[in-house]
Amino acid sequence: MTATISLPDTVMEWPAKYNEIPKAVFEEPGLWRLELENIFYGEEWHPIAHRAEIPNPGDYKAAFIGEMPIFAVHGDDGKIRVFHNACAHRGSTLVTDSAGNKPDFECPYHRWLFSSRGELVGCPNSHEFSPSFSKEKFGLKELRTESFSEMYFVTLSDKTPDLRSYMTDAVSEPLGRILGNGHGLKLLGYQKVYYDCNWKAYVDNDGYHAPLLHLAFKLMGWQGGKGAQIITENGHMAFDAELSIPQKVDALEDSSIVQFKGDPDSKGSVIASTFPITVCTKHMDMLNIRYAFPKGPRGVEVHYTYFARDDDSPELLAHRTRQCSNLLGPSGLISLEDAAIFTRIDMGNRSPGNAIFQKGVVDEYRLDLNVKQNDESGNLPRWEHYRKRMGFRRAAA
């Protein structure tokens, strides 16, 4: 799973200028197999589940890394493990629903039974099996897993650095604030949406567009204060921004939905985006993780996952619930236009040439990690990391 496959340079040569991205990167169908091997199955960590999503023994959650089905399970020993969603016998999937609770996992094909720790505990007619068979050799295949602030990440490569080194302090600090900074979280629920675009069109959202595309910023009189983008060379991004909102918003019948009611640090936006595709946000009183699953070269399924703190009052809990789906969900006031623009970007990039970034670009021939809050140039280090992972040669200047 760790081998790197490279296309010939003539297939995908990267422009000499760092602020240009070939439009073909969104539309070339052959790239998907390379992205699976070099990115999704390569040296990257992928967030799979927060402990609040599977808080009890037997709780499980299904997911994908690329096209590979996996599931996380809270074992009867209290440990959370992530396994390939495949019977160790003949490969049938064990979990077909998105989440649930089971004391054990039975394969429907030949009724092999696995514990919540992944151990094979039963298989019919084992006295007729091959002489070398033993149950100990046929447990579920466990993936390499590490956690941060009770968020569980997996990687398919033994070469991936440890999780904290991979994230860097630049991303782990804002991510820690989103995930509660020591406060326990509890799951509020999910909203799921399918975007008709290449996964890279979905993830290429930038700081430039927010007050220009999203009508809510204008209707509600929202004003951004001091803020910054934090960029890493390995494709991670974080936004940290103040936000000022009037006490009364004429466009809303009930302005309380956009009020701050949580801790003082609720006043603003904190976003942590880990390469390649997961976004975590703390926007006003909303706590949100967006797990995203590409469905081949076209289409991406996004699971908006909402949380509260486990010590919230009933009033704050109700407030968080209202804010979550009404403001930042797939059809929320803030993000309502995203689905349309993802599709339009995807369609427009079928035309030849390059996508050219402008805002925040100081030197077209140099990558700059120092970007302001609303610069689009903050996306360029992520694209450079993608280019290197894919093994594409940059053209000479």
VOSEVO-981065 format. One line per 10 residues: number of its first residue (from 1); their letters; for each residue x negated, y negated, z negated of C-alpha. Coordinates in Angstrom, 3 decimals, decimal comma. Layout:
N
NUM = a = X:Y:Z  ...
***
This chain:
397
1 = mtatislpdt = 0,000:0,000:0,000  -2,965:-2,349:-0,342  -4,377:-2,124:3,180  -4,251:-5,318:5,233  -2,902:-5,120:8,762  -3,845:-7,925:11,134  -2,222:-9,023:14,363  -4,608:-9,898:17,186  -5,521:-13,589:17,125  -3,759:-14,078:20,449
11 = vmewpakyne = -0,447:-13,102:18,840  -0,465:-15,682:16,037  -3,146:-18,337:16,026  -2,659:-20,986:13,353  -2,942:-24,667:14,340  -6,153:-26,507:13,492  -4,242:-29,166:11,552  -3,249:-28,122:8,030  0,087:-29,956:8,258  1,297:-27,903:11,239
21 = ipkavfeepg = 3,014:-24,515:11,047  3,755:-22,454:14,190  7,516:-22,178:14,631  7,017:-18,622:15,833  6,258:-17,620:12,237  10,008:-17,819:11,547  11,103:-15,894:14,617  8,439:-13,352:15,640  10,128:-10,011:14,720  6,850:-8,094:14,534
31 = lwrlelenif = 5,707:-10,150:11,546  8,099:-8,443:9,131  6,176:-5,154:9,020  2,956:-7,077:8,398  4,592:-9,157:5,664  5,721:-6,001:3,923  2,219:-4,534:3,819  0,215:-7,712:3,246  2,544:-9,630:0,917  5,408:-7,663:-0,612
41 = ygeewhpiah = 3,406:-4,458:-1,015  0,128:-6,319:-1,473  -1,637:-8,223:-4,250  1,328:-10,232:-5,547  3,464:-10,076:-8,708  7,252:-9,978:-8,224  9,710:-10,981:-11,012  12,298:-8,228:-11,343  14,293:-8,745:-14,543  14,447:-10,702:-17,765
51 = raeipnpgdy = 14,967:-8,731:-20,969  18,266:-10,594:-21,442  19,568:-8,841:-18,304  18,911:-5,403:-19,810  18,971:-6,021:-23,578  20,147:-2,590:-24,780  18,736:0,938:-24,499  20,047:2,521:-21,310  20,622:-0,811:-19,567  19,241:-0,862:-16,035
61 = kaafigempi = 19,014:-3,217:-13,080  18,361:-2,299:-9,450  16,256:-4,433:-7,108  13,994:-4,306:-4,065  10,421:-5,176:-3,279  10,523:-5,703:0,456  12,415:-2,652:1,665  11,439:-0,483:-1,302  14,226:0,255:-3,828  13,244:0,048:-7,495
71 = favhgddgki = 15,006:-0,258:-10,838  14,143:-1,560:-14,293  15,444:0,319:-17,327  15,443:-0,331:-21,064  14,246:2,966:-22,498  15,564:4,642:-25,632  12,193:3,780:-27,193  12,767:0,042:-26,668  10,259:-0,262:-23,828  11,223:-1,707:-20,441
81 = rvfhnacahr = 9,819:0,186:-17,468  10,213:-0,188:-13,721  10,454:2,881:-11,495  10,789:3,643:-7,826  14,489:4,257:-7,223  13,798:7,715:-5,829  14,140:11,208:-7,221  10,733:12,802:-7,778  12,008:15,930:-6,003  13,272:14,999:-2,524
91 = gstlvtdsag = 13,568:11,235:-2,720  17,291:10,550:-3,055  18,060:7,210:-4,715  19,179:7,545:-8,334  20,837:4,147:-8,821  23,348:2,808:-6,305  25,011:-0,007:-8,246  23,287:-3,279:-9,126  23,310:-2,826:-12,914  24,802:-0,747:-15,690
101 = nkpdfecpyh = 24,057:1,466:-18,676  23,229:5,155:-18,683  21,522:7,428:-21,216  19,848:9,258:-18,325  19,725:9,318:-14,522  20,948:12,269:-12,479  20,111:12,861:-8,849  23,331:13,871:-7,051  21,507:16,028:-4,503  20,164:18,851:-6,701
111 = rwlfssrgel = 21,174:17,567:-10,164  17,689:16,844:-11,421  17,993:14,778:-14,606  15,621:12,036:-15,799  15,498:10,290:-19,172  15,460:6,508:-19,634  11,684:6,870:-20,046  11,413:8,449:-16,591  10,755:11,987:-17,819  12,212:14,958:-15,983
121 = vgcpnshefs = 14,378:16,646:-18,603  16,422:19,063:-16,540  16,542:20,797:-13,150  18,755:23,757:-12,189  17,150:27,116:-11,318  13,634:26,060:-12,319  12,749:29,720:-13,026  12,781:30,209:-9,240  10,428:27,292:-8,478  6,861:27,547:-7,200
131 = psfskekfgl = 4,262:28,835:-9,713  2,587:25,419:-10,018  5,774:23,588:-10,994  5,990:21,827:-14,347  8,396:19,145:-15,495  5,497:16,966:-16,630  4,350:16,570:-13,003  7,750:15,402:-11,752  8,589:12,328:-13,774  9,746:9,196:-11,996
141 = kelrtesfse = 6,970:7,128:-10,471  6,403:4,091:-12,670  5,218:0,782:-11,229  2,543:-1,433:-12,689  4,442:-3,881:-14,907  3,518:-6,928:-16,997  5,707:-9,452:-18,785  5,700:-13,158:-19,536  8,258:-14,784:-21,870  10,328:-11,579:-21,596
151 = myfvtlsdkt = 10,367:-11,768:-17,785  9,134:-8,518:-16,227  6,984:-8,579:-13,100  5,799:-5,685:-10,943  3,102:-5,254:-8,329  2,405:-2,396:-5,948  -1,340:-3,026:-5,838  -4,001:-1,990:-8,334  -6,099:-4,935:-7,124  -3,656:-7,642:-8,245
161 = pdlrsymtda = -5,214:-9,696:-11,081  -3,508:-9,726:-14,472  -0,278:-11,681:-14,555  -1,472:-14,704:-16,557  -4,491:-15,192:-14,305  -2,275:-14,787:-11,255  0,235:-17,420:-12,406  -2,402:-19,861:-13,748  -1,661:-22,284:-16,594  -0,256:-24,735:-14,043
171 = vseplgrilg = 2,773:-22,481:-13,484  2,983:-20,508:-16,743  3,537:-23,685:-18,821  6,640:-24,916:-16,929  7,881:-21,339:-16,503  7,655:-20,869:-20,271  9,843:-23,939:-20,795  12,428:-22,608:-18,353  12,479:-19,219:-20,057  13,151:-20,638:-23,497
181 = nghglkllgy = 9,749:-21,414:-25,052  10,221:-18,776:-27,710  14,017:-18,962:-27,870  15,797:-15,774:-26,904  18,026:-15,880:-23,832  21,315:-14,210:-23,045  22,770:-13,505:-19,652  25,759:-15,536:-18,505  26,209:-13,835:-15,139  25,353:-13,746:-11,455
191 = qkvyydcnwk = 26,398:-15,315:-8,192  25,123:-13,687:-5,023  24,872:-15,176:-1,552  23,538:-14,132:1,843  21,695:-16,757:3,899  21,518:-16,156:7,641  17,882:-17,102:8,106  14,346:-15,805:7,911  13,171:-15,578:4,298  10,475:-18,199:4,895
201 = ayvdndgyha = 13,072:-20,770:5,999  14,814:-20,213:2,657  11,672:-20,601:0,564  10,271:-23,590:2,512  12,419:-26,056:0,536  10,440:-29,204:-0,306  10,528:-32,195:-2,623  11,189:-34,626:0,226  14,677:-33,415:1,110  16,477:-33,422:-2,250
211 = pllhlafklm = 17,774:-37,026:-2,467  18,233:-37,208:1,326  20,102:-33,989:2,131  22,150:-33,507:-1,021  25,096:-35,887:-1,137  25,525:-35,318:-4,882  22,492:-37,468:-5,645  24,190:-40,449:-4,006  27,740:-39,782:-5,185  26,675:-39,353:-8,795
221 = gwqggkgaqi = 24,166:-42,183:-8,895  21,354:-39,880:-9,936  17,957:-41,486:-10,154  14,692:-39,598:-10,330  12,178:-40,937:-12,825  8,565:-39,982:-13,381  7,737:-36,636:-11,915  5,101:-34,443:-10,338  4,540:-31,393:-8,207  2,025:-28,876:-9,485
231 = itenghmafd = 0,475:-26,778:-6,742  -1,829:-23,745:-6,867  -4,065:-22,334:-4,161  -2,347:-18,941:-4,351  1,035:-20,240:-3,268  2,813:-21,110:-6,523  4,585:-24,433:-7,100  6,145:-26,285:-10,011  8,205:-29,478:-10,196  8,617:-31,516:-13,368
241 = aelsipqkvd = 10,810:-34,597:-13,104  12,898:-36,913:-15,210  16,503:-37,488:-14,219  18,763:-40,399:-15,085  22,533:-39,973:-14,738  25,246:-42,567:-15,492  27,602:-41,807:-18,375  30,571:-42,080:-16,025  30,567:-40,751:-12,470  33,467:-42,067:-10,415
251 = aledssivqf = 33,198:-39,210:-7,914  34,075:-36,681:-10,651  37,368:-36,318:-12,459  35,447:-35,027:-15,486  31,969:-36,557:-15,866  31,093:-34,328:-18,822  29,916:-31,646:-16,420  26,778:-33,690:-15,675  25,991:-34,738:-19,232  22,975:-33,587:-21,230
261 = kgdpdskgsv = 24,053:-31,638:-24,309  21,088:-29,410:-25,032  17,616:-30,111:-26,349  15,838:-33,397:-25,576  13,677:-31,659:-22,983  16,863:-30,827:-21,043  16,791:-34,316:-19,574  15,369:-33,617:-16,178  14,371:-30,843:-13,818  11,726:-28,188:-14,255
271 = iastfpitvc = 11,185:-25,772:-11,371  8,662:-22,937:-11,186  8,368:-21,091:-7,880  6,127:-18,044:-7,664  4,846:-16,730:-4,354  6,349:-15,321:-2,274  10,027:-16,036:-2,934  11,303:-16,361:-6,544  12,499:-19,702:-7,960  13,197:-20,430:-11,644
281 = tkhmdmlnir = 14,868:-23,688:-12,688  15,855:-25,637:-15,781  18,012:-28,461:-14,463  19,700:-30,509:-17,191  21,277:-27,782:-19,372  21,165:-25,049:-16,727  18,784:-22,084:-16,969  18,591:-20,222:-13,679  16,498:-17,595:-11,924  16,956:-17,055:-8,200
291 = yafpkgprgv = 15,832:-13,567:-7,251  15,640:-13,306:-3,469  15,520:-10,183:-1,312  14,698:-10,465:2,411  16,824:-8,214:4,585  14,322:-7,688:7,366  13,096:-10,437:9,691  16,457:-12,197:9,496  18,651:-12,658:6,453  17,926:-13,103:2,757
301 = evhytyfard = 20,126:-12,152:-0,191  19,763:-14,449:-3,201  20,961:-13,562:-6,691  21,556:-16,709:-8,754  21,131:-15,527:-12,340  22,329:-17,775:-15,180  21,254:-17,785:-18,813  22,008:-19,461:-22,127  19,975:-19,460:-25,309  21,087:-16,844:-27,796
311 = ddspellahr = 21,443:-19,469:-30,557  23,708:-21,780:-28,514  26,877:-23,030:-30,172  30,150:-21,968:-28,486  30,506:-25,524:-27,144  27,023:-25,579:-25,596  27,538:-22,092:-24,191  30,723:-23,224:-22,424  28,950:-26,350:-21,153  26,039:-24,363:-19,710
321 = trqcsnllgp = 28,475:-22,015:-17,976  30,303:-24,920:-16,319  27,092:-26,586:-15,202  25,549:-23,423:-13,797  28,027:-22,467:-11,116  29,424:-25,943:-10,470  26,101:-27,729:-9,973  23,352:-25,362:-8,896  25,095:-22,226:-7,650  25,341:-21,278:-3,951
331 = sglisledaa = 28,239:-23,701:-3,482  27,419:-26,073:-6,339  27,461:-29,844:-5,985  23,665:-30,068:-5,914  22,943:-27,188:-3,558  26,060:-27,194:-1,372  24,209:-28,197:1,792  21,386:-25,656:1,479  23,087:-22,763:3,269  23,794:-24,870:6,341
341 = iftridmgnr = 20,311:-26,360:6,528  18,603:-22,964:6,143  20,534:-21,701:9,163  19,870:-24,856:11,184  16,137:-24,693:10,467  16,096:-21,034:11,436  17,931:-21,709:14,688  15,946:-24,813:15,633  12,637:-23,046:15,134  13,420:-20,789:18,087
351 = spgnaifqkg = 12,164:-23,691:20,192  8,438:-23,687:21,040  5,748:-25,651:19,239  4,886:-26,371:15,626  6,759:-27,634:12,585  4,847:-30,745:11,496  4,809:-31,927:7,872  4,351:-35,663:7,295  5,326:-37,002:3,878  2,374:-36,908:1,514
361 = vvdeyrldln = -0,183:-35,847:4,133  -3,395:-37,858:3,672  -5,761:-35,869:5,885  -4,379:-33,538:8,571  -7,565:-31,451:8,511  -7,793:-30,927:4,758  -5,551:-29,193:2,228  -4,638:-31,451:-0,701  -3,309:-30,121:-4,016  -2,641:-33,634:-5,332
371 = vkqndesgnl = 0,940:-34,416:-4,272  3,732:-36,615:-5,584  7,198:-35,567:-6,721  8,996:-36,062:-3,392  6,203:-35,105:-0,974  6,760:-32,312:1,529  3,020:-31,704:1,691  3,349:-29,663:-1,500  4,507:-26,736:0,659  1,278:-26,616:2,674
381 = prwehyrkrm = -0,881:-24,714:0,125  1,816:-22,011:0,093  1,633:-21,780:3,871  -2,154:-21,585:3,715  -1,929:-18,712:1,223  0,543:-16,985:3,545  -1,821:-17,450:6,501  -4,741:-15,928:4,603  -2,666:-13,006:3,324  -1,558:-12,273:6,886
391 = gfrraaa = -5,081:-12,521:8,282  -4,266:-15,173:10,911  -7,153:-17,191:12,340  -6,968:-20,977:12,237  -7,819:-22,697:15,520  -10,952:-24,829:15,676  -10,470:-28,567:15,246
***
